């Protein structure tokens, strides 16, 4: 399948949207856009969209930068970007064309061993 990979960069784990962390909110928006999978990656260091340095330190893990990556068909990525834009949270993202698929056979398809 062909589509896009979207990577969204969150300033830090403590960044909030209402009562949720921004990461939780991004994952919720991902589900609402019909995308079934996402990967959250905790990053050791980054510079945010404002030029501020963030790093995971032993006593300050709440400042640890986080990246959320998803891959899906373009219409679902477009829907996710629309949800994120309407959310009012300032986020940096990258979008790249990708080819993706699932390898192996699931147990539901009779391939369990």
DSSP file (Angstrom, degrees, kcal/mol; ACC not computed):
  #  RESIDUE AA STRUCTURE BP1 BP2  ACC     N-H-->O    O-->H-N    N-H-->O    O-->H-N    TCO  KAPPA ALPHA  PHI   PSI    X-CA   Y-CA   Z-CA
    1    1 A X              0   0    0      0, 0.0    99,-2.6     0, 0.0     2,-0.4   0.000 360.0 360.0 360.0 151.7    0.0    0.0    0.0
    2    2 A X  E     +A   99   0A   0     97,-0.2    72,-0.3    95,-0.0     2,-0.2  -0.909 360.0 108.4-117.6 146.3    1.1    3.5   -0.6
    3    3 A X  E     -A   98   0A   0     95,-2.5    95,-2.0    -2,-0.4     2,-0.3  -0.776  59.0 -59.6-174.2-140.6    0.4    6.5    1.6
    4    4 A X  E     -AB  97  72A   0     68,-2.6    68,-2.0    93,-0.3     2,-0.5  -0.954  23.6-139.7-133.9 151.2    2.2    8.9    4.0
    5    5 A X  E     -AB  96  71A   0     91,-3.1    91,-2.2    -2,-0.3     2,-0.5  -0.964  22.9-162.7-106.5 126.1    4.2    8.7    7.2
    6    6 A X  E     -AB  95  70A   0     64,-2.7    64,-2.4    -2,-0.5     2,-0.5  -0.939   5.8-170.3-111.9 128.4    3.4   11.5    9.6
    7    7 A X  E     -AB  94  69A   0     87,-2.6    87,-2.2    -2,-0.5     2,-0.5  -0.980   4.0-166.7-120.3 122.3    5.8   12.3   12.4
    8    8 A X  E     -AB  93  68A   0     60,-3.1    60,-2.8    -2,-0.5     2,-0.6  -0.926   9.1-148.5-112.5 130.0    4.6   14.8   15.0
    9    9 A X  E     -AB  92  67A   0     83,-2.8    83,-1.0    -2,-0.5     2,-0.4  -0.872   8.0-161.5-103.5 120.3    7.1   16.3   17.5
   10   10 A X  E     - B   0  66A   0     56,-3.2    56,-1.7    -2,-0.6     3,-0.1  -0.845  21.1-131.7-100.5 137.2    5.8   17.2   21.0
   11   11 A X  S    S-     0   0    0     -2,-0.4     2,-0.3    54,-0.2    -1,-0.1   0.907  77.1 -28.8 -53.6 -48.8    7.9   19.6   23.0
   12   12 A X    >   -     0   0    0     53,-0.2     3,-1.2    -3,-0.1    10,-0.2  -0.981  62.0 -96.5-164.6 168.1    7.8   17.5   26.2
   13   13 A X  T 3  S+     0   0    0     51,-1.1    50,-0.2    48,-0.3    10,-0.2   0.695 117.6  56.7 -68.0 -19.6    5.8   14.9   28.1
   14   14 A X  T 3  S+     0   0    0     48,-1.5    -1,-0.3     7,-0.1    49,-0.1   0.592  75.2 115.9 -89.8 -10.0    4.3   17.5   30.4
   15   15 A X    <   -     0   0    0     -3,-1.2     7,-2.7    47,-0.2     8,-0.3  -0.390  54.6-157.9 -59.6 130.7    2.8   19.6   27.5
   16   16 A X  E     -D   21   0B   0      5,-0.3     2,-0.4     6,-0.1     5,-0.2  -0.849  30.3-163.7-122.8 151.7   -1.0   19.4   27.9
   17   17 A X  E >  S-D   20   0B   0      3,-2.8     3,-1.6    -2,-0.3     2,-0.3  -0.917  78.0 -50.9-125.8 100.3   -4.2   19.8   25.9
   18   18 A X  T 3  S-     0   0    0     -2,-0.4     4,-0.1     1,-0.2     7,-0.0  -0.551 121.9 -19.6  67.7-128.8   -7.0   20.2   28.4
   19   19 A X  T 3  S+     0   0    0     -2,-0.3     2,-0.3    -3,-0.1    -1,-0.2   0.377 126.9  75.7 -93.1   3.9   -6.8   17.4   30.9
   20   20 A X  E <  S-D   17   0B   0     -3,-1.6    -3,-2.8     1,-0.0     2,-0.1  -0.776  86.0-106.9-112.4 156.8   -4.6   15.1   28.7
   21   21 A X  E  >  -D   16   0B   0     -2,-0.3     4,-2.4    -5,-0.2    -5,-0.3  -0.453  37.1-112.6 -69.5 157.3   -1.0   15.2   27.7
   22   22 A X  H  > S+     0   0    0     -7,-2.7     4,-2.9   -10,-0.2     5,-0.2   0.876 119.4  55.2 -60.4 -36.3   -0.4   16.3   24.1
   23   23 A X  H  > S+     0   0    0     -8,-0.3     4,-2.5     2,-0.2    -1,-0.2   0.937 108.0  47.3 -63.0 -46.1    0.7   12.8   23.3
   24   24 A X  H  > S+     0   0    0      1,-0.2     4,-2.1     2,-0.2    -2,-0.2   0.913 113.4  49.4 -59.7 -41.7   -2.5   11.3   24.6
   25   25 A X  H  X S+     0   0    0     -4,-2.4     4,-2.4     2,-0.2    -2,-0.2   0.911 109.9  50.1 -64.7 -43.0   -4.5   13.9   22.6
   26   26 A X  H  X S+     0   0    0     -4,-2.9     4,-2.2     1,-0.2    -2,-0.2   0.920 111.0  49.8 -61.0 -43.3   -2.5   13.1   19.4
   27   27 A X  H  X S+     0   0    0     -4,-2.5     4,-2.0     2,-0.2    -1,-0.2   0.886 110.0  50.9 -63.8 -38.1   -3.2    9.4   19.9
   28   28 A X  H  X S+     0   0    0     -4,-2.1     4,-2.3     2,-0.2    -1,-0.2   0.918 110.8  48.4 -63.3 -43.8   -6.9   10.1   20.4
   29   29 A X  H  X S+     0   0    0     -4,-2.4     4,-1.5     1,-0.2    -2,-0.2   0.853 107.6  56.7 -64.7 -34.7   -6.9   12.2   17.2
   30   30 A X  H  <>S+     0   0    0     -4,-2.2     5,-2.1     2,-0.2    -1,-0.2   0.929 108.6  46.0 -61.3 -46.4   -5.1    9.4   15.4
   31   31 A X  H ><5S+     0   0    0     -4,-2.0     3,-1.8     1,-0.2    -2,-0.2   0.913 110.2  53.5 -62.9 -44.0   -7.9    7.0   16.3
   32   32 A X  H 3<5S+     0   0    0     -4,-2.3    -1,-0.2     1,-0.3    -2,-0.2   0.788 103.9  56.9 -63.0 -27.3  -10.6    9.4   15.3
   33   33 A X  T 3<5S-     0   0    0     -4,-1.5    -1,-0.3    -3,-0.2    -2,-0.2   0.471 121.7-108.8 -81.8  -1.8   -8.9    9.8   11.9
   34   34 A X  T < 5S+     0   0    0     -3,-1.8     2,-0.5     1,-0.3    -3,-0.2   0.648  71.4 142.2  85.4  15.4   -9.3    6.0   11.4
   35   35 A X      < -     0   0    0     -5,-2.1    -1,-0.3    -6,-0.2    -2,-0.1  -0.810  35.6-162.1 -93.4 127.7   -5.6    5.2   11.8
   36   36 A X        +     0   0    0     -2,-0.5     2,-0.4    -3,-0.1    -1,-0.1   0.577  63.7  41.4 -90.8 -11.1   -5.1    2.0   13.7
   37   37 A X        +     0   0    0     34,-0.2    34,-0.4    -7,-0.1     2,-0.3  -0.985  52.1 168.8-141.2 149.6   -1.5    2.2   14.8
   38   38 A X        -     0   0    0     -2,-0.4     2,-0.5    32,-0.1    32,-0.2  -0.985  20.8-142.9-152.5 151.7    1.0    4.7   16.1
   39   39 A X  E     -C   69   0A   0     30,-2.5    30,-2.8    -2,-0.3     2,-0.5  -0.982   9.2-158.1-120.6 128.4    4.4    4.7   17.6
   40   40 A X  E     -C   68   0A   0     -2,-0.5     2,-0.5    28,-0.2    28,-0.2  -0.923  11.5-169.1-105.6 125.3    5.4    6.9   20.5
   41   41 A X  E     -C   67   0A   0     26,-3.2    26,-2.6    -2,-0.5     2,-0.5  -0.962  15.2-143.4-119.4 124.5    9.2    7.5   20.8
   42   42 A X  E     -C   66   0A   0     -2,-0.5     2,-0.3    24,-0.2    24,-0.2  -0.777  22.1-152.8 -87.0 125.5   10.8    9.2   23.8
   43   43 A X        -     0   0    0     22,-2.7    22,-0.4    -2,-0.5     3,-0.1  -0.731  14.4-143.2-102.7 145.3   13.7   11.3   22.6
   44   44 A X  S    S+     0   0    0     -2,-0.3    12,-2.4     1,-0.2     2,-0.3   0.870  80.9   2.8 -77.0 -35.7   16.7   12.2   24.7
   45   45 A X  E     +E   55   0C   0     10,-0.2     2,-0.3    19,-0.1    10,-0.2  -0.995  66.0 154.9-149.8 150.5   17.2   15.7   23.4
   46   46 A X  E     -E   54   0C   0      8,-2.4     8,-3.1    -2,-0.3     2,-0.4  -0.981  35.3-126.3-162.9 168.1   15.6   18.2   21.0
   47   47 A X  E     -E   53   0C   0     -2,-0.3     6,-0.2     6,-0.2    -2,-0.0  -0.998  35.9-140.0-120.3 125.8   15.1   21.8   20.1
   48   48 A X    >   -     0   0    0      4,-2.7     3,-2.1    -2,-0.4    43,-0.1  -0.066  32.5 -87.0 -82.0-177.2   11.4   22.8   19.8
   49   49 A X  T 3  S+     0   0    0      1,-0.3    -1,-0.1     2,-0.1    42,-0.1   0.641 129.0  53.7 -66.0 -14.0    9.7   25.1   17.3
   50   50 A X  T 3  S-     0   0    0      2,-0.1    -1,-0.3     0, 0.0     3,-0.1   0.402 120.7-107.1 -97.3   0.4   10.5   28.1   19.5
   51   51 A X  S <  S+     0   0    0     -3,-2.1     2,-0.3     1,-0.3    -2,-0.1   0.542  72.0 144.3  85.4   8.1   14.2   27.2   19.6
   52   52 A X        -     0   0    0      1,-0.0    -4,-2.7    -5,-0.0     2,-0.3  -0.652  48.9-126.0 -85.5 136.1   14.1   26.0   23.2
   53   53 A X  E     -E   47   0C   0     -2,-0.3     2,-0.4    -6,-0.2    -6,-0.2  -0.620  26.9-172.5 -80.1 134.0   16.3   23.1   24.2
   54   54 A X  E     +E   46   0C   0     -8,-3.1    -8,-2.4    -2,-0.3     2,-0.3  -0.979   7.7 169.8-126.7 141.9   14.7   20.1   25.8
   55   55 A X  E     -E   45   0C   0     -2,-0.4     2,-0.7   -10,-0.2   -10,-0.2  -0.996  37.3-114.9-150.9 147.2   16.4   17.1   27.3
   56   56 A X        +     0   0    0    -12,-2.4     2,-0.3    -2,-0.3     5,-0.2  -0.744  41.3 179.2 -81.4 116.6   15.5   14.1   29.5
   57   57 A X  B >   -F   60   0D   0     -2,-0.7     3,-0.7     3,-0.6     6,-0.1  -0.853  40.8-109.6-117.3 156.6   17.4   14.5   32.7
   58   58 A X  T 3  S+     0   0    0     -2,-0.3     3,-0.4     1,-0.3    -1,-0.1   0.870 119.1  31.0 -52.4 -43.6   17.2   12.1   35.7
   59   59 A X  T 3  S+     0   0    0      1,-0.2    -1,-0.3     2,-0.1     3,-0.1   0.542 123.2  48.6 -94.8  -7.6   15.2   14.5   37.9
   60   60 A X  B X   +F   57   0D   0     -3,-0.7     3,-1.6     1,-0.1    -3,-0.6  -0.377  55.5 145.0-130.5  55.5   13.3   16.2   35.0
   61   61 A X  G >   +     0   0    0     -3,-0.4     3,-1.9     1,-0.3   -48,-0.3   0.703  65.2  75.5 -67.2 -17.6   11.9   13.5   32.8
   62   62 A X  G 3  S+     0   0    0      1,-0.3   -48,-1.5    -3,-0.1   -49,-0.3   0.722  90.1  58.0 -66.1 -18.4    8.8   15.7   32.2
   63   63 A X  G <  S+     0   0    0     -3,-1.6     2,-0.4    -8,-0.2    -1,-0.3   0.335  78.3 125.3 -89.6   6.9   10.9   17.8   29.9
   64   64 A X    <   -     0   0    0     -3,-1.9   -51,-1.1   -10,-0.1   -20,-0.1  -0.529  63.5-124.1 -71.5 123.9   11.7   14.7   27.7
   65   65 A X        -     0   0    0    -22,-0.4   -22,-2.7    -2,-0.4     2,-0.3  -0.303  26.7-157.5 -65.0 151.9   10.8   15.3   24.1
   66   66 A X  E     -BC  10  42A   0    -56,-1.7   -56,-3.2   -24,-0.2     2,-0.4  -0.985   8.5-160.5-136.0 143.2    8.4   12.9   22.4
   67   67 A X  E     -BC   9  41A   0    -26,-2.6   -26,-3.2    -2,-0.3     2,-0.5  -0.979   3.6-159.6-123.9 136.0    7.7   11.9   18.8
   68   68 A X  E     -BC   8  40A   0    -60,-2.8   -60,-3.1    -2,-0.4     2,-0.4  -0.975  12.7-171.4-115.5 126.0    4.5   10.3   17.5
   69   69 A X  E     +BC   7  39A   0    -30,-2.8   -30,-2.5    -2,-0.5     2,-0.3  -0.956   8.3 170.2-121.4 134.9    4.8    8.5   14.1
   70   70 A X  E     -B    6   0A   0    -64,-2.4   -64,-2.7    -2,-0.4     2,-0.4  -0.961  15.7-158.8-136.2 155.3    2.0    7.0   12.1
   71   71 A X  E     +B    5   0A   0    -34,-0.4     2,-0.3    -2,-0.3   -66,-0.2  -0.999  32.2 127.4-134.3 134.5    1.7    5.6    8.5
   72   72 A X  E     -B    4   0A   0    -68,-2.0   -68,-2.6    -2,-0.4    26,-0.2  -0.945  60.7 -55.4-165.4-179.6   -1.6    5.3    6.6
   73   73 A X    >>  -     0   0    0     -2,-0.3     4,-2.0   -70,-0.2     3,-0.6  -0.338  58.2-107.1 -68.5 158.1   -3.3    6.1    3.3
   74   74 A X  H 3> S+     0   0    0    -72,-0.3     4,-2.8     1,-0.2     5,-0.2   0.824 115.7  58.2 -60.3 -35.0   -3.2    9.8    2.4
   75   75 A X  H 3> S+     0   0    0      1,-0.2     4,-1.9     2,-0.2    -1,-0.2   0.888 109.1  45.1 -65.7 -36.8   -6.9   10.5    3.1
   76   76 A X  H <> S+     0   0    0     -3,-0.6     4,-2.4     2,-0.2    -1,-0.2   0.874 112.7  50.4 -73.5 -36.6   -6.5    9.3    6.8
   77   77 A X  H  X S+     0   0    0     -4,-2.0     4,-2.7     2,-0.2    -2,-0.2   0.917 110.4  51.0 -64.3 -41.8   -3.3   11.3    7.2
   78   78 A X  H  X S+     0   0    0     -4,-2.8     4,-2.1     1,-0.2    -2,-0.2   0.914 110.3  49.5 -59.1 -43.0   -5.1   14.4    5.8
   79   79 A X  H  X S+     0   0    0     -4,-1.9     4,-2.3     2,-0.2    -2,-0.2   0.906 110.8  49.6 -63.9 -41.8   -7.9   13.8    8.3
   80   80 A X  H  X S+     0   0    0     -4,-2.4     4,-2.7     2,-0.2    -2,-0.2   0.933 110.3  49.8 -62.9 -45.9   -5.5   13.5   11.1
   81   81 A X  H  X S+     0   0    0     -4,-2.7     4,-2.6     1,-0.2    -1,-0.2   0.885 109.8  52.1 -60.7 -38.0   -3.7   16.7   10.1
   82   82 A X  H  X S+     0   0    0     -4,-2.1     4,-2.1     2,-0.2    -1,-0.2   0.926 110.2  48.1 -63.5 -44.6   -7.1   18.5   10.0
   83   83 A X  H  X S+     0   0    0     -4,-2.3     4,-0.9     1,-0.2    -2,-0.2   0.925 113.6  47.6 -59.3 -45.7   -7.9   17.3   13.5
   84   84 A X  H  <>S+     0   0    0     -4,-2.7     5,-0.6     1,-0.2     3,-0.5   0.895 110.5  51.5 -66.1 -40.3   -4.5   18.4   14.8
   85   85 A X  H ><5S+     0   0    0     -4,-2.6     3,-1.1     1,-0.2    -1,-0.2   0.911 110.0  49.1 -62.4 -42.2   -4.8   21.8   13.1
   86   86 A X  H 3<5S+     0   0    0     -4,-2.1    -1,-0.2     1,-0.2    -2,-0.2   0.669  96.8  74.2 -71.9 -15.5   -8.3   22.4   14.6
   87   87 A X  T 3<5S-     0   0    0     -4,-0.9    -1,-0.2    -3,-0.5    -2,-0.2   0.671  95.9-133.8 -74.4 -16.8   -7.0   21.5   18.1
   88   88 A X  T < 5 +     0   0    0     -3,-1.1     2,-0.5    -4,-0.4    -3,-0.1   0.621  58.9 133.5  77.5  11.6   -5.1   24.7   18.5
   89   89 A X      < -     0   0    0     -5,-0.6     2,-0.7   -67,-0.0    -1,-0.3  -0.844  59.4-125.1 -98.1 130.1   -1.8   23.1   19.7
   90   90 A X        +     0   0    0     -2,-0.5     2,-0.3    -3,-0.1   -41,-0.1  -0.638  45.1 164.2 -76.1 114.7    1.4   24.4   18.1
   91   91 A X        -     0   0    0     -2,-0.7     2,-0.4   -81,-0.1   -81,-0.1  -0.973  33.4-139.6-133.8 145.6    3.1   21.3   16.7
   92   92 A X  E     +A    9   0A   0    -83,-1.0   -83,-2.8    -2,-0.3     2,-0.3  -0.855  31.6 173.2 -99.0 140.4    5.9   20.6   14.3
   93   93 A X  E     -A    8   0A   0     -2,-0.4     2,-0.3   -85,-0.2   -85,-0.2  -0.970  24.2-150.4-143.6 160.6    5.5   17.7   11.9
   94   94 A X  E     -A    7   0A   0    -87,-2.2   -87,-2.6    -2,-0.3     2,-0.4  -0.961  10.6-163.4-125.6 149.8    7.0   16.0    8.9
   95   95 A X  E     +A    6   0A   0     -2,-0.3     2,-0.3   -89,-0.2   -89,-0.2  -0.995  11.4 174.6-136.6 128.1    5.2   14.1    6.2
   96   96 A X  E     -A    5   0A   0    -91,-2.2   -91,-3.1    -2,-0.4     2,-0.2  -0.977  35.2-108.7-133.2 144.7    6.8   11.7    3.7
   97   97 A X  E     +A    4   0A   0     -2,-0.3     2,-0.3   -93,-0.2   -93,-0.3  -0.515  47.2 174.9 -69.0 139.3    5.4    9.3    1.1
   98   98 A X  E     -A    3   0A   0    -95,-2.0   -95,-2.5    -2,-0.2     2,-0.4  -0.953  33.8-134.1-141.6 161.0    5.8    5.7    2.1
   99   99 A X  E     +A    2   0A   0     -2,-0.3     2,-0.3   -97,-0.2   -97,-0.2  -0.971  38.3 170.7-110.2 134.1    5.0    2.2    1.0
  100  100 A X        +     0   0    0    -99,-2.6     2,-0.3    -2,-0.4    -2,-0.0  -0.963  11.8 149.6-145.0 158.2    3.6    0.1    3.9
  101  101 A X        -     0   0    0     -2,-0.3     2,-0.5     2,-0.0    -2,-0.0  -0.952  43.8 -94.8-169.7 177.7    2.0   -3.3    4.6
  102  102 A X        -     0   0    0     -2,-0.3     2,-0.2     2,-0.1    -2,-0.0  -0.935  34.7-146.5-110.3 131.2    1.7   -6.0    7.3
  103  103 A X        +     0   0    0     -2,-0.5    -2,-0.0     2,-0.1     0, 0.0  -0.644  57.6  19.9 -94.8 153.9    4.0   -9.0    7.1
  104  104 A X  S    S-     0   0    0     -2,-0.2     2,-0.4     2,-0.0    -2,-0.1  -0.089  88.3 -77.5  82.2 175.9    3.1  -12.5    8.1
  105  105 A X        -     0   0    0      6,-0.2     2,-0.1     5,-0.0    -2,-0.1  -0.957  41.3-130.1-117.4 132.2   -0.3  -14.1    8.6
  106  106 A X    > > -     0   0    0     -2,-0.4     5,-1.8     1,-0.1     3,-1.0  -0.357  23.6-112.5 -77.1 161.4   -2.4  -13.4   11.7
  107  107 A X  G > 5S+     0   0    0      1,-0.3     3,-1.8     4,-0.2     5,-0.4   0.843 117.6  62.0 -60.2 -34.5   -4.0  -16.2   13.8
  108  108 A X  G 3 5S+     0   0    0      1,-0.3    -1,-0.3     2,-0.1    -3,-0.0   0.760 101.8  52.6 -64.0 -24.2   -7.4  -15.0   12.6
  109  109 A X  G < 5S-     0   0    0     -3,-1.0    -1,-0.3     0, 0.0    -2,-0.2   0.334 127.0-100.0 -93.8   6.4   -6.3  -15.8    9.1
  110  110 A X  T < 5S+     0   0    0     -3,-1.8    -3,-0.2    -4,-0.1    -2,-0.1   0.658  92.9 113.8  90.1  15.9   -5.3  -19.3   10.1
  111  111 A X      < +     0   0    0     -5,-1.8    -4,-0.2    -7,-0.0    -6,-0.2   0.286  36.1 129.7-104.2  10.9   -1.6  -18.8   10.3
  112  112 A X              0   0    0     -5,-0.4    -6,-0.1    -6,-0.2     0, 0.0  -0.357 360.0 360.0 -67.6 144.7   -1.1  -19.3   14.1
  113  113 A X              0   0    0     -2,-0.0    -1,-0.1     0, 0.0    -2,-0.0   0.383 360.0 360.0-117.9 360.0    1.6  -21.8   15.1
